[in-house]
Amino acid sequence: MTSTGPARPVSHATPAPDACSVGFDRADVSAYGTAARASFFIALEQSGPWGRDAATESHLPAAVGRSLSQACSARGGRLSLIRRPGRHADDAHDAGHTAYLAWAGEAPWLLQLSVTDPATLLDLDLDALASGDRTAVLATAPGAAPAEPILLLCTNGRRDVCCAVRGRPVALESFAQHPGRVWEASHTGGHRFAPTGVLLPHGATLARLDAAACAEVLTAAGAGHLPRSVLGPLHDRGRSPLSGPHQAAESFVRHHAGITDLTALSAGDATAGVDDGADDVGDGADDVGDGADDVGGSYVVRHKDGRVWVVALERRAHEYLPESCGKAAVHVADWVGHLVG
């Protein structure tokens, strides 16, 4: 696997030798096609500690968290709890909650609002959010305003220790450089690639981040781009609105052609594909495998300037590895692509 970034991030703590992310680093597993599926996001600030299922195990009322998570998941979206990097004392009960509404489909957009009662988010037009109808969403979101792109970094150690050990130092350093635009997140999927992050509104999901990469991502995102440093199989997990194979094909072309524009490419089937190998959908679900039983296929990737690539994807088998810390090793396979047209 050819990568464009450093061998490993430097601004992270030292994980245990048998940590899941260490095994995946050692085996040089590609991150292509592993982004958790979501066409939209609600990111809700909730200070204090989080349990494994942060939506129902935090200072957020469990019934509200459960309802929001289910409402998002049922519409193809994702709820993430977020908090400002730093100490998370159990007595932290801020009166206000920052919330972000992100559409990650065609023509992505991001809105920011402040809510006193998180339950009011259930009054939003979630069907409009799920279809990308910004005007209809604004009609039910008083005070919402456009926001700059933000980066959510997974730090939930109750979910997987790699996210806390590797993610929290990166989040803290990145927050110091870009206050207000970097948030700790409850779950992004793929802790085997920790530190992981999701760039909103685009749903661009990234692996093996460090603070320098985060700074470059946020700088480029202001113009709707990714930095070249995160293109390629080391860092690029794919865009969340796409299926796993489509993510992998698009990311392969993005790296091959050096395309940083986040809205320039689209991917579709050239031949019959298979079940996608992406991670879970929904904040409360477990990570699932990368689709070890999937077989490859051919996919068409199109640029908005008219260029077209045909990518053949194959599954490359790796050694058995644990995909989460403390869990049994499973068969691991990643996506490998090459151009056929």
C-alpha positions in Angstrom: 0.0 0.0 0.0 1.5 3.4 -1.0 0.8 6.3 1.4 1.4 10.0 1.1 1.6 10.9 4.8 3.9 10.1 7.7 4.3 6.6 8.8 2.4 7.4 12.0 1.0 10.5 13.7 3.3 11.9 16.3 0.9 13.9 18.5 -0.8 11.0 20.2 -0.3 9.0 23.4 1.2 5.5 23.4 -1.3 2.6 23.1 -0.8 -0.9 24.4 1.1 -3.2 22.1 -2.0 -5.3 21.5 -4.3 -2.4 20.9 -6.5 -2.8 17.8 -5.2 0.3 16.0 -1.6 -0.9 16.6 -2.4 -4.2 14.8 -4.0 -2.4 11.9 -1.0 -0.1 11.6 1.4 -3.0 11.7 -0.6 -4.9 9.0 -0.7 -1.8 6.8 -4.5 -2.1 6.3 -6.0 0.3 3.9 -8.7 2.7 5.2 -10.5 2.9 1.9 -14.2 2.2 2.0 -14.6 2.1 5.7 -16.6 5.3 6.5 -19.7 4.9 8.5 -22.7 5.5 6.3 -24.7 8.8 6.8 -26.2 11.3 4.4 -26.7 13.8 7.2 -25.6 14.5 10.8 -26.8 16.0 14.0 -23.9 16.9 16.2 -25.1 17.9 19.7 -22.9 19.3 22.4 -23.1 17.4 25.7 -20.5 18.1 28.3 -19.4 15.7 31.0 -18.5 12.0 30.7 -19.9 9.5 28.1 -20.7 5.9 28.4 -20.2 3.4 25.6 -23.5 4.4 24.1 -23.1 8.2 24.7 -26.6 9.0 23.5 -28.2 7.2 26.4 -25.2 7.1 28.9 -24.4 10.8 29.5 -25.9 13.9 31.1 -28.2 14.0 28.1 -31.6 12.6 29.2 -31.6 9.0 27.9 -35.0 9.1 26.4 -34.0 12.2 24.4 -30.7 10.7 23.2 -32.4 7.4 22.3 -35.2 9.2 20.3 -32.7 11.5 18.4 -30.4 8.6 17.6 -33.3 6.4 16.3 -34.8 9.3 14.3 -31.5 10.0 12.6 -30.7 6.3 11.9 -34.2 5.6 10.5 -33.6 8.4 7.9 -30.0 7.4 7.0 -28.3 9.9 9.2 -26.2 9.9 12.3 -26.3 11.5 15.8 -23.0 12.4 17.3 -22.5 13.8 20.8 -19.7 16.4 20.9 -17.8 18.3 23.5 -15.0 20.7 23.8 -11.6 19.0 24.2 -10.3 19.1 27.8 -11.2 17.7 31.2 -14.7 16.1 31.3 -15.7 16.5 35.0 -18.8 14.6 36.1 -20.3 17.9 37.4 -20.2 19.6 34.1 -23.8 20.8 33.3 -23.7 23.7 30.9 -27.1 25.3 30.4 -26.7 25.7 26.6 -25.9 23.2 23.9 -24.3 24.0 20.6 -25.8 21.9 17.8 -24.8 21.4 14.2 -27.1 20.2 11.3 -25.1 18.9 8.4 -26.2 17.7 5.0 -23.4 15.5 3.4 -25.1 14.8 0.1 -24.9 16.8 -3.1 -24.1 20.5 -2.4 -23.2 20.0 1.3 -24.2 22.6 3.9 -23.7 23.1 7.7 -25.9 25.0 10.1 -25.1 25.9 13.7 -27.6 26.7 16.4 -27.9 26.9 20.2 -30.5 25.0 22.2 -31.4 25.1 25.8 -33.4 21.9 25.7 -31.9 19.2 23.4 -35.4 17.7 23.1 -36.4 20.6 20.8 -34.2 19.0 18.1 -36.9 16.4 17.7 -39.2 19.3 16.5 -36.9 19.9 13.5 -38.1 18.8 10.1 -35.8 15.7 10.0 -37.3 14.5 6.7 -36.1 17.8 5.2 -32.7 17.3 6.7 -32.6 13.8 5.3 -33.3 15.1 1.8 -31.0 18.1 2.0 -33.8 20.7 1.9 -32.0 23.5 3.7 -34.9 26.0 3.4 -37.3 23.6 5.1 -34.9 22.8 7.8 -34.3 26.5 8.5 -38.1 27.0 8.8 -38.1 24.7 11.9 -34.7 25.7 13.3 -35.0 29.3 14.7 -31.7 31.0 15.1 -29.7 28.5 12.9 -27.0 30.1 10.9 -24.4 28.9 8.4 -21.2 27.6 9.9 -17.6 26.9 8.9 -16.6 23.3 8.4 -15.9 21.5 11.6 -13.9 18.4 12.5 -15.2 15.7 14.9 -12.5 13.5 16.5 -13.6 10.3 18.2 -12.4 10.2 21.8 -14.9 7.9 23.5 -12.7 5.6 25.5 -15.7 3.7 26.8 -16.3 2.7 23.2 -12.7 1.7 22.5 -9.6 2.6 24.4 -7.7 3.5 21.2 -10.1 6.5 20.7 -9.2 8.0 24.1 -5.5 7.2 24.1 -4.8 8.3 20.6 -7.7 10.6 19.9 -7.8 12.9 22.9 -4.3 14.3 22.7 -4.9 15.1 19.0 -8.2 16.7 19.7 -6.7 18.9 22.5 -3.8 20.1 20.4 -6.0 20.7 17.3 -8.6 22.6 19.4 -5.8 24.9 20.6 -5.0 25.7 17.0 -8.6 25.9 15.8 -10.9 26.8 18.7 -14.6 26.2 17.9 -13.9 24.1 14.9 -12.6 20.9 16.5 -14.8 18.8 18.8 -14.4 15.5 20.6 -17.1 13.1 19.2 -18.8 10.1 20.8 -18.3 7.7 17.9 -17.2 7.9 14.3 -16.8 4.2 13.7 -13.4 2.6 12.9 -11.5 2.9 16.1 -9.0 0.4 14.6 -7.9 3.4 12.5 -7.6 5.8 15.5 -7.3 8.7 15.7 -10.3 9.0 13.4 -12.3 12.1 12.4 -15.3 13.2 10.3 -15.2 16.5 8.5 -18.7 18.2 8.4 -20.6 19.0 6.4 -19.0 16.7 3.7 -18.9 13.5 5.7 -15.3 13.0 4.7 -14.0 10.4 7.1 -10.4 10.2 8.0 -8.0 7.8 9.7 -4.7 8.0 11.6 -4.8 11.7 12.1 -2.4 13.9 13.9 -2.7 17.6 14.9 -0.8 18.8 11.8 -3.1 16.9 9.5 -6.2 18.3 11.3 -4.9 21.8 10.8 -4.4 21.2 7.1 -7.8 19.6 6.8 -9.6 22.6 8.4 -7.6 25.1 6.3 -8.5 23.3 3.1 -12.1 22.6 4.1 -12.8 26.3 4.1 -12.6 26.2 0.3 -14.3 22.8 0.0 -11.2 20.8 -0.4 -9.1 18.2 1.4 -5.3 18.7 1.7 -3.2 16.4 -0.5 -1.5 15.1 2.7 -4.6 13.0 3.6 -5.3 11.5 0.2 -4.5 7.9 -0.2 -5.2 4.6 1.8 -3.4 5.7 5.0 -5.9 8.4 5.9 -8.9 8.5 3.5 -11.7 6.3 4.6 -14.2 7.8 2.2 -17.3 10.1 2.1 -20.1 9.0 4.3 -23.0 9.3 1.8 -21.5 6.5 -0.4 -21.5 2.8 0.0 -18.2 1.1 0.9 -17.1 0.1 -2.6 -18.1 3.5 -4.0 -16.2 5.2 -1.2 -13.1 3.1 -2.1 -13.4 3.7 -5.8 -13.8 7.5 -5.3 -10.9 7.6 -2.8 -8.7 5.6 -5.2 -9.3 8.1 -8.0 -8.9 11.1 -5.7 -5.5 9.9 -4.7 -4.5 8.7 -8.2 -5.4 12.0 -9.9 -4.6 14.3 -6.9 -8.2 15.7 -6.8 -8.8 17.6 -3.6 -12.2 19.2 -4.4 -14.7 17.4 -2.1 -17.6 17.9 -4.5 -15.8 17.1 -7.8 -16.3 13.4 -7.9 -19.2 10.9 -8.0 -19.1 7.1 -8.1 -21.5 4.5 -9.5 -21.5 0.9 -10.5 -19.9 -0.3 -13.8 -20.7 -3.9 -13.1 -22.9 -5.5 -10.4 -21.3 -4.8 -7.0 -21.7 -6.4 -3.6 -22.7 -5.5 -0.1 -20.7 -2.6 1.0 -17.8 -3.0 3.4 -18.5 0.2 5.4 -18.9 0.5 9.1 -22.1 0.7 11.0 -24.8 3.4 10.8 -26.1 5.0 14.0 -24.3 6.1 17.2 -25.5 3.2 19.2 -24.4 0.4 16.9 -21.2 -1.7 17.1 -18.5 -1.4 14.5 -18.8 -4.2 12.0 -16.2 -5.8 9.8 -14.9 -4.6 6.5 -16.9 -7.1 4.6 -14.5 -10.1 4.5 -17.0 -12.1 2.3 -17.4 -9.3 -0.3 -15.9 -9.7 -3.7 -14.8 -7.0 -6.0 -16.4 -5.3 -9.0 -15.9 -2.4 -11.4 -17.0 1.1 -10.6 -17.2 4.3 -12.6 -16.0 7.5 -11.0 -16.9 10.8 -12.8 -15.5 14.3 -12.4 -17.7 17.3 -12.8 -15.3 18.5 -15.6 -16.3 15.4 -17.7 -13.4 13.1 -16.9 -14.3 9.4 -16.2 -12.3 6.6 -14.6 -13.3 2.9 -14.4 -11.9 1.3 -11.2 -11.7 -2.4 -10.6 -11.8 -3.2 -6.8 -10.6 -6.4 -5.2 -10.5 -7.6 -1.6 -7.0 -8.1 -0.2 -6.9 -10.6 2.7 -4.9 -9.8 5.9 -4.0 -11.8 9.0 -6.7 -12.2 11.6 -6.9 -9.1 13.8 -9.1 -7.7 16.5 -11.2 -4.8 15.1 -11.8 -3.6 18.7 -9.6 -3.7 21.7 -10.3 -6.7 23.9 -12.3 -8.5 21.2 -11.4 -11.7 19.3 -9.5 -11.5 16.1 -11.5 -11.7 12.9 -10.8 -12.1 9.3 -9.7 -8.7 7.9 -9.8 -7.7 4.2 -9.4 -4.3 2.6 -10.1 -2.7 -0.8 -7.4 -2.6 -3.5 -8.1 -0.8 -6.7 -6.6 -0.4 -10.2 -7.7 1.5 -13.3 -9.2 -0.4 -16.2 -10.5 2.5 -18.2 
